[in-house]
Amino acid sequence: MDVSPLTLNRISVYLRCLRRLHEDGVSRISSQQLANKFHLSATQIRKDLTQLGGSGIRGVGYEVQPLIRRLTGALGLDQKHSLAVVGMGAMGSAFTRHIGFNHGSFQVAAGFDHDAAKIGQKVGDIVVKPTSAIGVVIPQLDIKIGIIAVPREAAQDLADRLVAAGTRSILNFAPVRLENSNGVHIRNVDVRIYLEELVFYLGADER
């Protein structure tokens, strides 16, 4: 299925909204009601859901629980996904303990660091291993998703090690854009970029 990254982002938002509705006991909702409640676009919702085979009934809307199952399957969230966190500083440790990375479809299964003082320490439910063990642990635990939270100068080397060990997707929080190779999916997240964007708008509001 050929779905753009922007569409996938929106589908994740719809799924989060639908889960909230289900928790509130809502069994059926129209695209317009969904849009009004969560400040979304009804037209875009219908277009995206149709692309994934989620068709509603005119005048009736969508059944919430079946649609949740449909979107969960489309995103691959009906399976368990093991994660590896590389870099067990403040950010990496926070990811390892975070409920979002240890609930439902996701589970942090391994953590790595090069600092001898951190190796062997327990963070959340995992024991930190040396980065030299990446090549052994990643295939052993069949980990396909890596999270990188290390200084810029170490990021590319560690990403290459993850890929060589069998990781197929990387979420990168190091302040550098990683080179993509071997068809690996990489998402570079630089929080500073968003902060600089917000600062620009602050200045624009004052001008």
GROMACS elastic network, one bead per residue, 0.5 to 0.9 nm:
[ bonds ]
;  ai    aj funct       b0    kb
    1    52     6  0.85581   500
    3     6     6  0.83293   500
    3     7     6  0.63834   500
    3     8     6  0.67721   500
    3    51     6  0.82930   500
    3    52     6  0.87594   500
    4     7     6  0.52123   500
    4     8     6  0.63425   500
    4     9     6  0.87321   500
    5     8     6  0.50038   500
    5     9     6  0.61829   500
    5    10     6  0.87154   500
    6     9     6  0.50641   500
    6    10     6  0.63610   500
    6    11     6  0.86861   500
    7    10     6  0.51004   500
    7    11     6  0.61294   500
    7    12     6  0.86606   500
    7    48     6  0.66836   500
    8    12     6  0.62423   500
    8    13     6  0.87127   500
    8    48     6  0.89046   500
    8    75     6  0.78320   500
    9    12     6  0.52264   500
    9    13     6  0.65052   500
    9    14     6  0.88811   500
   10    14     6  0.62288   500
   10    15     6  0.85984   500
   10    45     6  0.83030   500
   10    48     6  0.80525   500
   11    15     6  0.60947   500
   11    16     6  0.86018   500
   11    45     6  0.84615   500
   11    48     6  0.73197   500
   11    49     6  0.78822   500
   11    71     6  0.72794   500
   11    75     6  0.83064   500
   12    15     6  0.51017   500
   12    16     6  0.62583   500
   12    17     6  0.87002   500
   12    71     6  0.82866   500
   12    72     6  0.89400   500
   12    75     6  0.80686   500
   13    16     6  0.51635   500
   13    17     6  0.62715   500
   13    18     6  0.86355   500
   14    17     6  0.50750   500
   14    18     6  0.60426   500
   14    19     6  0.85727   500
   14    34     6  0.85126   500
   14    38     6  0.89733   500
   14    40     6  0.89690   500
   14    45     6  0.79658   500
   14    68     6  0.89639   500
   14    71     6  0.86898   500
   15    18     6  0.50405   500
   15    19     6  0.61352   500
   15    20     6  0.86599   500
   15    67     6  0.84911   500
   15    68     6  0.62591   500
   15    71     6  0.66689   500
   15    72     6  0.75266   500
   16    19     6  0.52441   500
   16    20     6  0.64698   500
   16    21     6  0.88581   500
   17    20     6  0.51795   500
   17    21     6  0.63688   500
   17    22     6  0.87589   500
   17    34     6  0.80440   500
   17    37     6  0.89958   500
   17    38     6  0.72487   500
   18    22     6  0.61449   500
   18    23     6  0.86080   500
   18    26     6  0.88541   500
   18    34     6  0.83665   500
   18    64     6  0.63804   500
   18    65     6  0.80402   500
   18    67     6  0.81368   500
   18    68     6  0.65745   500
   19    22     6  0.50096   500
   19    23     6  0.61910   500
   19    24     6  0.85965   500
   19    64     6  0.82005   500
   19    65     6  0.82653   500
   19    68     6  0.70656   500
   20    23     6  0.50882   500
   20    24     6  0.62798   500
   20    25     6  0.88073   500
   20    26     6  0.88144   500
   21    25     6  0.63854   500
   21    26     6  0.52499   500
   21    27     6  0.78156   500
   21    29     6  0.88925   500
   21    64     6  0.76310   500
   22    25     6  0.50663   500
   22    26     6  0.52578   500
   22    27     6  0.65791   500
   22    64     6  0.66177   500
   22    65     6  0.68113   500
   22    68     6  0.88456   500
   23    26     6  0.74978   500
   26    29     6  0.74598   500
   26    63     6  0.89954   500
   26    64     6  0.71596   500
   27    62     6  0.84654   500
   27    63     6  0.58812   500
   27    64     6  0.52098   500
   27    65     6  0.68153   500
   28    60     6  0.78392   500
   28    61     6  0.64820   500
   28    62     6  0.54655   500
   28    64     6  0.52596   500
   28    65     6  0.83330   500
   29    32     6  0.82514   500
   29    33     6  0.62461   500
   29    34     6  0.65634   500
   29    60     6  0.75552   500
   29    61     6  0.52333   500
   29    62     6  0.53512   500
   29    63     6  0.66691   500
   29    64     6  0.67859   500
   30    33     6  0.51553   500
   30    34     6  0.61599   500
   30    35     6  0.85095   500
   30    42     6  0.86605   500
   30    56     6  0.77249   500
   30    57     6  0.86285   500
   30    58     6  0.86168   500
   30    59     6  0.78481   500
   30    60     6  0.66436   500
   30    62     6  0.58307   500
   30    63     6  0.87913   500
   31    34     6  0.50267   500
   31    35     6  0.60258   500
   31    36     6  0.85783   500
   31    41     6  0.83166   500
   31    42     6  0.50970   500
   31    43     6  0.77693   500
   31    45     6  0.63579   500
   31    46     6  0.64902   500
   31    56     6  0.83792   500
   31    61     6  0.66429   500
   31    62     6  0.76118   500
   32    36     6  0.60617   500
   32    37     6  0.85202   500
   32    40     6  0.86977   500
   32    41     6  0.77954   500
   32    43     6  0.82206   500
   32    45     6  0.87043   500
   32    61     6  0.88686   500
   33    36     6  0.50963   500
   33    37     6  0.60510   500
   33    38     6  0.85858   500
   33    42     6  0.80967   500
   34    37     6  0.52876   500
   34    38     6  0.62159   500
   34    39     6  0.80545   500
   34    40     6  0.73130   500
   34    41     6  0.86409   500
   34    42     6  0.73334   500
   34    45     6  0.85271   500
   35    38     6  0.54996   500
   35    39     6  0.53287   500
   35    41     6  0.53425   500
   35    42     6  0.51582   500
   35    43     6  0.88564   500
   35    45     6  0.77099   500
   36    39     6  0.53127   500
   36    40     6  0.66298   500
   36    41     6  0.81273   500
   36    42     6  0.81211   500
   37    40     6  0.78630   500
   40    44     6  0.80513   500
   40    45     6  0.76877   500
   41    44     6  0.52357   500
   41    45     6  0.61364   500
   41    46     6  0.87652   500
   42    45     6  0.50280   500
   42    46     6  0.62760   500
   42    47     6  0.86282   500
   43    46     6  0.53312   500
   43    47     6  0.62567   500
   43    48     6  0.86937   500
   44    47     6  0.50470   500
   44    48     6  0.60321   500
   44    49     6  0.84574   500
   45    48     6  0.52525   500
   45    49     6  0.60174   500
   45    50     6  0.84225   500
   46    49     6  0.52681   500
   46    50     6  0.59783   500
   46    51     6  0.85554   500
   46    54     6  0.84593   500
   46    55     6  0.77798   500
   46    56     6  0.82542   500
   47    50     6  0.53004   500
   47    51     6  0.63392   500
   48    51     6  0.51591   500
   48    52     6  0.66880   500
   48    53     6  0.89151   500
   48    54     6  0.84375   500
   49    52     6  0.51812   500
   49    53     6  0.62427   500
   49    55     6  0.65736   500
   49    56     6  0.87185   500
   49    71     6  0.84751   500
   50    54     6  0.51601   500
   50    55     6  0.54736   500
   50    56     6  0.85231   500
   51    54     6  0.73992   500
   51    55     6  0.89217   500
   52    55     6  0.85281   500
   52    70     6  0.81285   500
   52    71     6  0.76456   500
   52    74     6  0.71194   500
   53    70     6  0.80600   500
   54    62     6  0.82252   500
   54    67     6  0.65443   500
   54    70     6  0.69902   500
   54    71     6  0.79956   500
   55    61     6  0.86204   500
   55    62     6  0.73149   500
   55    67     6  0.88698   500
   56    59     6  0.88413   500
   56    60     6  0.73738   500
   56    63     6  0.76524   500
   57    60     6  0.52022   500
   57    61     6  0.50677   500
   57    62     6  0.66216   500
   58    61     6  0.61676   500
   60    63     6  0.88608   500
   62    65     6  0.89379   500
   62    66     6  0.84009   500
   62    67     6  0.69967   500
   63    66     6  0.58893   500
   63    67     6  0.61517   500
   63    68     6  0.87300   500
   64    67     6  0.52120   500
   64    68     6  0.61620   500
   64    69     6  0.88116   500
   65    68     6  0.50539   500
   65    69     6  0.64023   500
   65    70     6  0.87046   500
   66    69     6  0.50906   500
   66    70     6  0.61955   500
   66    71     6  0.87630   500
   67    71     6  0.61603   500
   67    72     6  0.83650   500
   68    71     6  0.53026   500
   68    72     6  0.59152   500
   68    73     6  0.85151   500
   69    72     6  0.50677   500
   69    73     6  0.61438   500
   69    74     6  0.85639   500
   69    78     6  0.81753   500
   70    73     6  0.53288   500
   70    74     6  0.61988   500
   70    75     6  0.87798   500
   71    75     6  0.61310   500
   71    76     6  0.84720   500
   71    77     6  0.83912   500
   72    75     6  0.53587   500
   72    76     6  0.62061   500
   72    78     6  0.58065   500
   73    77     6  0.58709   500
   73    78     6  0.53714   500
   73    79     6  0.83418   500
   74    77     6  0.76314   500
   74    78     6  0.86134   500
   75    78     6  0.79914   500
   76    79     6  0.61855   500
   76    80     6  0.88173   500
   76   105     6  0.86908   500
   77    80     6  0.72009   500
   77    81     6  0.82430   500
   77   104     6  0.81467   500
   77   105     6  0.55391   500
   77   106     6  0.85237   500
   78   104     6  0.87658   500
   78   105     6  0.67835   500
   79   104     6  0.88526   500
   79   105     6  0.59514   500
   79   106     6  0.86996   500
   80   104     6  0.75159   500
   80   106     6  0.59481   500
   80   107     6  0.75733   500
   81   105     6  0.57733   500
   81   107     6  0.63828   500
   81   108     6  0.85955   500
   81   143     6  0.75208   500
   81   144     6  0.75161   500
   81   145     6  0.75867   500
   82   105     6  0.84467   500
   82   106     6  0.59998   500
   82   107     6  0.50396   500
   82   108     6  0.57832   500
   82   109     6  0.55821   500
   82   110     6  0.83109   500
   82   141     6  0.78375   500
   82   142     6  0.75135   500
   82   143     6  0.52559   500
   82   144     6  0.68836   500
   82   145     6  0.67871   500
   82   146     6  0.88200   500
   83   101     6  0.78582   500
   83   106     6  0.70070   500
   83   107     6  0.59033   500
   83   109     6  0.55802   500
   83   110     6  0.67886   500
   83   111     6  0.86862   500
   83   143     6  0.59887   500
   83   144     6  0.70128   500
   83   145     6  0.51030   500
   83   146     6  0.56903   500
   83   147     6  0.72442   500
   84    96     6  0.87068   500
   84   107     6  0.88111   500
   84   108     6  0.58913   500
   84   109     6  0.59694   500
   84   111     6  0.56164   500
   84   112     6  0.77312   500
   84   138     6  0.77443   500
   84   143     6  0.67743   500
   84   144     6  0.82872   500
   84   145     6  0.64560   500
   84   147     6  0.60619   500
   84   148     6  0.84828   500
   85    88     6  0.73099   500
   85    92     6  0.63263   500
   85    93     6  0.83418   500
   85    95     6  0.76414   500
   85    96     6  0.68907   500
   85   108     6  0.72375   500
   85   109     6  0.84117   500
   85   110     6  0.63758   500
   85   112     6  0.63292   500
   85   113     6  0.88463   500
   85   145     6  0.88925   500
   85   146     6  0.59604   500
   85   148     6  0.60935   500
   85   149     6  0.73878   500
   86    92     6  0.69853   500
   86   110     6  0.84547   500
   86   111     6  0.57838   500
   86   113     6  0.61536   500
   86   131     6  0.75765   500
   86   146     6  0.73194   500
   86   147     6  0.60972   500
   86   149     6  0.60275   500
   86   150     6  0.70044   500
   86   158     6  0.77946   500
   87    90     6  0.88033   500
   87    91     6  0.80801   500
   87    92     6  0.54818   500
   87    93     6  0.79441   500
   87   111     6  0.73975   500
   87   112     6  0.58769   500
   87   114     6  0.78347   500
   87   131     6  0.87095   500
   87   147     6  0.85499   500
   87   148     6  0.64444   500
   87   149     6  0.50007   500
   87   150     6  0.50119   500
   87   151     6  0.85403   500
   88    91     6  0.71286   500
   88    93     6  0.50214   500
   88    94     6  0.84763   500
   88    95     6  0.89649   500
   88    96     6  0.83369   500
   88   111     6  0.69204   500
   88   112     6  0.65585   500
   88   113     6  0.57545   500
   88   114     6  0.89660   500
   88   115     6  0.88092   500
   88   118     6  0.74674   500
   88   123     6  0.84016   500
   88   128     6  0.77148   500
   88   149     6  0.74495   500
   88   150     6  0.80903   500
   89    92     6  0.53253   500
   89    93     6  0.57991   500
   89    94     6  0.83220   500
   89   113     6  0.83692   500
   89   118     6  0.87613   500
   89   149     6  0.76982   500
   89   150     6  0.78462   500
   90    93     6  0.53379   500
   90    94     6  0.61143   500
   90    95     6  0.87610   500
   91    94     6  0.50866   500
   91    95     6  0.63025   500
   91    96     6  0.87024   500
   91   149     6  0.65284   500
   91   150     6  0.88559   500
   91   173     6  0.88720   500
   92    95     6  0.51012   500
   92    96     6  0.62193   500
   92    97     6  0.87809   500
   92   111     6  0.83828   500
   92   147     6  0.81187   500
   92   148     6  0.77192   500
   92   149     6  0.55302   500
   92   150     6  0.81168   500
   93    96     6  0.50116   500
   93    97     6  0.63306   500
   93    98     6  0.84854   500
   93   111     6  0.86391   500
   93   123     6  0.64861   500
   93   124     6  0.79635   500
   94    97     6  0.52700   500
   94    98     6  0.58698   500
   94   123     6  0.89468   500
   94   124     6  0.89784   500
   95    99     6  0.83980   500
   95   100     6  0.82807   500
   95   101     6  0.67278   500
   95   108     6  0.85330   500
   95   147     6  0.86526   500
   96    99     6  0.84649   500
   96   101     6  0.68841   500
   96   102     6  0.77927   500
   96   107     6  0.88245   500
   96   108     6  0.61017   500
   96   109     6  0.89234   500
   96   110     6  0.87122   500
   96   111     6  0.76320   500
   96   123     6  0.68737   500
   96   124     6  0.61970   500
   96   125     6  0.81922   500
   96   126     6  0.81470   500
   97   100     6  0.87212   500
   97   101     6  0.75894   500
   97   102     6  0.74736   500
   97   108     6  0.84336   500
   97   123     6  0.70032   500
   97   125     6  0.78312   500
   98   101     6  0.55948   500
   98   102     6  0.65653   500
   98   103     6  0.88944   500
   98   124     6  0.85940   500
   99   103     6  0.57987   500
  100   103     6  0.57628   500
  100   104     6  0.83236   500
  100   106     6  0.75487   500
  100   107     6  0.87528   500
  101   104     6  0.85599   500
  101   105     6  0.84832   500
  101   106     6  0.53647   500
  101   107     6  0.56510   500
  101   108     6  0.62237   500
  102   105     6  0.79922   500
  102   106     6  0.53607   500
  102   108     6  0.60297   500
  103   106     6  0.55578   500
  103   107     6  0.64346   500
  104   107     6  0.78894   500
  108   111     6  0.76926   500
  108   124     6  0.89689   500
  108   125     6  0.81661   500
  108   126     6  0.76872   500
  109   125     6  0.82359   500
  109   126     6  0.66855   500
  109   141     6  0.75300   500
  109   143     6  0.77917   500
  110   126     6  0.61187   500
  110   127     6  0.73911   500
  110   128     6  0.71623   500
  110   129     6  0.76716   500
  110   137     6  0.77640   500
  110   138     6  0.80769   500
  110   141     6  0.84109   500
  110   143     6  0.85802   500
  111   123     6  0.82642   500
  111   126     6  0.67545   500
  111   127     6  0.69210   500
  111   129     6  0.61562   500
  111   130     6  0.84504   500
  111   131     6  0.86888   500
  112   118     6  0.88921   500
  112   119     6  0.76402   500
  112   127     6  0.87004   500
  112   128     6  0.53776   500
  112   130     6  0.53482   500
  112   131     6  0.51625   500
  112   132     6  0.85894   500
  112   133     6  0.80265   500
  112   134     6  0.75091   500
  113   116     6  0.79376   500
  113   118     6  0.68806   500
  113   119     6  0.65725   500
  113   128     6  0.68265   500
  113   129     6  0.64344   500
  113   130     6  0.52178   500
  113   131     6  0.53224   500
  113   132     6  0.87998   500
  113   150     6  0.88308   500
  114   117     6  0.88085   500
  114   118     6  0.79141   500
  114   119     6  0.74227   500
  114   129     6  0.83158   500
  114   130     6  0.54179   500
  114   131     6  0.55184   500
  114   132     6  0.78598   500
  115   118     6  0.55011   500
  115   119     6  0.64581   500
  115   130     6  0.76969   500
  116   119     6  0.51641   500
  116   120     6  0.82608   500
  116   130     6  0.77703   500
  117   120     6  0.80366   500
  117   121     6  0.79475   500
  118   121     6  0.54894   500
  118   122     6  0.85529   500
  118   128     6  0.66633   500
  118   129     6  0.83430   500
  118   130     6  0.87178   500
  119   122     6  0.85644   500
  119   127     6  0.76156   500
  119   129     6  0.52960   500
  119   130     6  0.59352   500
  120   127     6  0.56422   500
  120   128     6  0.51713   500
  120   129     6  0.62431   500
  120   130     6  0.84144   500
  121   126     6  0.84721   500
  121   127     6  0.55889   500
  121   128     6  0.56058   500
  121   129     6  0.84604   500
  122   125     6  0.68303   500
  122   126     6  0.56588   500
  122   128     6  0.61985   500
  123   126     6  0.55890   500
  123   127     6  0.62234   500
  123   128     6  0.70175   500
  124   127     6  0.81747   500
  129   132     6  0.81963   500
  129   133     6  0.66742   500
  129   134     6  0.82949   500
  129   137     6  0.89069   500
  130   133     6  0.55808   500
  130   134     6  0.75830   500
  131   134     6  0.54556   500
  131   135     6  0.85720   500
  131   158     6  0.79671   500
  131   161     6  0.89407   500
  132   135     6  0.71559   500
  132   136     6  0.85234   500
  133   136     6  0.54010   500
  133   137     6  0.60189   500
  133   138     6  0.83555   500
  134   137     6  0.53243   500
  134   138     6  0.57374   500
  134   139     6  0.85508   500
  134   158     6  0.88157   500
  134   161     6  0.69246   500
  134   162     6  0.66837   500
  134   165     6  0.69012   500
  135   138     6  0.60741   500
  135   139     6  0.71127   500
  135   140     6  0.88573   500
  135   161     6  0.68988   500
  135   162     6  0.73102   500
  135   164     6  0.73581   500
  135   166     6  0.84477   500
  136   139     6  0.61519   500
  136   140     6  0.62064   500
  136   141     6  0.88744   500
  136   165     6  0.74175   500
  137   141     6  0.60553   500
  137   142     6  0.82158   500
  137   143     6  0.83762   500
  137   165     6  0.83778   500
  138   141     6  0.54797   500
  138   142     6  0.58025   500
  138   143     6  0.52234   500
  138   144     6  0.78535   500
  138   162     6  0.74537   500
  138   165     6  0.59122   500
  138   166     6  0.67861   500
  138   167     6  0.72670   500
  139   143     6  0.64479   500
  139   144     6  0.86663   500
  139   165     6  0.60851   500
  139   166     6  0.61996   500
  139   167     6  0.82957   500
  140   143     6  0.79691   500
  142   166     6  0.77639   500
  142   167     6  0.83388   500
  143   146     6  0.76182   500
  143   165     6  0.89764   500
  143   166     6  0.73688   500
  143   167     6  0.61851   500
  143   168     6  0.85802   500
  144   162     6  0.89206   500
  144   163     6  0.89143   500
  144   166     6  0.65229   500
  144   168     6  0.51082   500
  144   169     6  0.62608   500
  144   170     6  0.84988   500
  145   162     6  0.88999   500
  145   167     6  0.56685   500
  145   168     6  0.61894   500
  145   170     6  0.57048   500
  145   171     6  0.77160   500
  146   159     6  0.82455   500
  146   162     6  0.71073   500
  146   163     6  0.89749   500
  146   167     6  0.65505   500
  146   168     6  0.80965   500
  146   169     6  0.63409   500
  146   171     6  0.62738   500
  146   172     6  0.82437   500
  147   169     6  0.87216   500
  147   170     6  0.57559   500
  147   172     6  0.59015   500
  147   173     6  0.75254   500
  148   155     6  0.69756   500
  148   158     6  0.79602   500
  148   159     6  0.74856   500
  148   170     6  0.72703   500
  148   171     6  0.63012   500
  148   173     6  0.57984   500
  148   174     6  0.65477   500
  149   155     6  0.79121   500
  149   171     6  0.89070   500
  149   172     6  0.67072   500
  149   173     6  0.51579   500
  149   174     6  0.54455   500
  150   153     6  0.82455   500
  150   154     6  0.64689   500
  150   155     6  0.60362   500
  150   158     6  0.88563   500
  150   172     6  0.88709   500
  150   173     6  0.75316   500
  150   174     6  0.55713   500
  150   175     6  0.86954   500
  151   154     6  0.57316   500
  151   155     6  0.64473   500
  151   174     6  0.58571   500
  151   175     6  0.73259   500
  151   176     6  0.88382   500
  152   155     6  0.53804   500
  152   156     6  0.79159   500
  152   174     6  0.53921   500
  152   175     6  0.55357   500
  152   176     6  0.56863   500
  152   177     6  0.89785   500
  153   156     6  0.73310   500
  153   157     6  0.82873   500
  153   174     6  0.88663   500
  153   176     6  0.84519   500
  154   157     6  0.57627   500
  154   158     6  0.63217   500
  154   159     6  0.86950   500
  154   174     6  0.87274   500
  155   158     6  0.53220   500
  155   159     6  0.60449   500
  155   160     6  0.86256   500
  155   172     6  0.81562   500
  155   174     6  0.63692   500
  155   175     6  0.87052   500
  155   176     6  0.76367   500
  155   177     6  0.89862   500
  155   178     6  0.74623   500
  156   160     6  0.61233   500
  156   161     6  0.86238   500
  156   176     6  0.85373   500
  156   177     6  0.85761   500
  156   178     6  0.59121   500
  156   179     6  0.73161   500
  157   160     6  0.51266   500
  157   161     6  0.63275   500
  157   162     6  0.87836   500
  158   162     6  0.62366   500
  158   163     6  0.86468   500
  159   162     6  0.50815   500
  159   163     6  0.62305   500
  159   164     6  0.85982   500
  159   167     6  0.89029   500
  159   170     6  0.76011   500
  159   172     6  0.86857   500
  159   178     6  0.77322   500
  159   179     6  0.88861   500
  160   163     6  0.51149   500
  160   164     6  0.60758   500
  160   165     6  0.85620   500
  160   181     6  0.86160   500
  161   164     6  0.50755   500
  161   165     6  0.61671   500
  161   166     6  0.87984   500
  161   167     6  0.87884   500
  162   165     6  0.51254   500
  162   166     6  0.64722   500
  162   167     6  0.53519   500
  162   168     6  0.83435   500
  162   170     6  0.85337   500
  163   166     6  0.52067   500
  163   168     6  0.64079   500
  163   169     6  0.82846   500
  163   170     6  0.87174   500
  163   181     6  0.84476   500
  163   182     6  0.80831   500
  163   184     6  0.74167   500
  164   167     6  0.72901   500
  167   170     6  0.75158   500
  167   184     6  0.78185   500
  168   182     6  0.87027   500
  168   183     6  0.77316   500
  168   185     6  0.64198   500
  168   186     6  0.86541   500
  169   184     6  0.55156   500
  169   186     6  0.58034   500
  169   187     6  0.81971   500
  170   184     6  0.75389   500
  170   185     6  0.62788   500
  170   187     6  0.63572   500
  170   188     6  0.83491   500
  171   185     6  0.85645   500
  171   186     6  0.59849   500
  171   188     6  0.62301   500
  171   189     6  0.73298   500
  172   175     6  0.82836   500
  172   176     6  0.83618   500
  172   177     6  0.80450   500
  172   178     6  0.77086   500
  172   186     6  0.71507   500
  172   187     6  0.60024   500
  172   189     6  0.58989   500
  172   190     6  0.83062   500
  173   176     6  0.81364   500
  173   187     6  0.86850   500
  173   188     6  0.62957   500
  173   189     6  0.51027   500
  173   190     6  0.61201   500
  173   191     6  0.81042   500
  174   177     6  0.79287   500
  174   178     6  0.88530   500
  174   188     6  0.78186   500
  174   189     6  0.76307   500
  174   190     6  0.72120   500
  175   188     6  0.83190   500
  175   189     6  0.78799   500
  175   190     6  0.58332   500
  175   191     6  0.85683   500
  175   192     6  0.84276   500
  176   188     6  0.77029   500
  176   189     6  0.89641   500
  176   190     6  0.79128   500
  177   187     6  0.87841   500
  177   188     6  0.60496   500
  177   189     6  0.87031   500
  177   190     6  0.88982   500
  178   186     6  0.75183   500
  178   187     6  0.86938   500
  178   188     6  0.72561   500
  179   186     6  0.84811   500
  180   183     6  0.71132   500
  180   184     6  0.63061   500
  180   185     6  0.73213   500
  180   186     6  0.67411   500
  181   184     6  0.59234   500
  181   185     6  0.86459   500
  189   192     6  0.89853   500
  189   193     6  0.86865   500
  190   193     6  0.56811   500
  190   194     6  0.73990   500
  191   194     6  0.54088   500
  191   195     6  0.64492   500
  191   196     6  0.88306   500
  192   196     6  0.60909   500
  192   197     6  0.85249   500
  193   196     6  0.51764   500
  193   197     6  0.62569   500
  193   198     6  0.87504   500
  194   198     6  0.62497   500
  194   199     6  0.86494   500
  195   198     6  0.50765   500
  195   199     6  0.62152   500
  195   200     6  0.86920   500
  196   200     6  0.62597   500
  196   201     6  0.88168   500
  197   200     6  0.51314   500
  197   201     6  0.65230   500
  197   202     6  0.87843   500
  198   201     6  0.51520   500
  198   202     6  0.62285   500
  198   203     6  0.87087   500
  199   203     6  0.63032   500
  199   204     6  0.86065   500
  200   203     6  0.51589   500
  200   204     6  0.61429   500
  200   205     6  0.86910   500
  201   205     6  0.60685   500
  201   206     6  0.86140   500
  202   205     6  0.52509   500
  202   206     6  0.65690   500
  202   207     6  0.89315   500
  203   206     6  0.51579   500
  203   207     6  0.62800   500
  204   207     6  0.51398   500
